[in-house]
Amino acid sequence: MLVAAGCWGSKWANAPGRIEKMEGRQLEMKDTLYSISGAVRENESLLRGLHAQTGSQAAELVERLSTLASELEITLRRLQTGTARVSQDSVAGPDARVIYEEAYLQFQQGNYGTASAGFEELLTLYPESSLADDAMYFMALSHEADGQHHRAIENLVTLYHLYPGSEKAPAAVARAARIYADHSALRDAERLWELLLERYPESDEAALRRESTQ
């Protein structure tokens, strides 16, 4: 009984540390949820701008974006059981490389639907691949080329949140800002330009932005 009591005592002695870690993790996930929820609101602002321009044709876009926003929120809730940002490995792996190269070839040939499906497959199967950020970026460009601007923005903003240290992150933020600007969602565009200058002041994209506003 003394031995058992000692074991239980040891477990309870370590409990405060474990609880603190759990609380810290929950706070981190909550911050991430708020950040990406902002992306959902940005998409909604883009929707309003598009609706003003396209009139009745935006009805289908309204329904699609609403569905995507719900799916994003579900994904965010699932993220609460894991890490907020994805840690990438140092190598792509042969299978991930094959999928990426085939998808990129389709992208170059203008087969954007096939390309985006390939990039999405890589992200689903190998989310920690060193090619994952590139795949998400070119998936966004594929959607943009297909006229699915709301999906492109979703991919670009998600890339920034999941892979903030990626070389593609500044380009993703800048690209999303340009799409907003092209659809007259100037407030949302400006918010992303400010984010770019704050988080990636030394990037080429930030330099170009400063030059354009001088």
Sequence and secondary structure as in RCSB ss.txt:
>XXXX:A:sequence
MLVAAGCWGSKWANAPGRIEKMEGRQLEMKDTLYSISGAVRENESLLRGLHAQTGSQAAELVERLSTLASELEIT
LRRLQTGTARVSQDSVAGPDARVIYEEAYLQFQQGNYGTASAGFEELLTLYPESSLADDAMYFMALSHEADGQHH
RAIENLVTLYHLYPGSEKAPAAVARAARIYADHSALRDAERLWELLLERYPESDEAALRRESTQ
>XXXX:A:secstr
 HHHHHHHHHHHHHHHHHHHHHHHHHHHHHHHHHHHHHHHHHHHHHHHHHHHHHGGGHHHHHHHHHHHHHHHHHH
HHHHTTS SS    S   HHHHHHHHHHHHHHHTT HHHHHHHHHHHHHH TTSTTHHHHHHHHHHHHHHTT HH
HHHHHHHHHHHH TTSTTHHHHHHHHHHHHHHTT HHHHHHHHHHHHHH TTSHHHHHHHHHT 
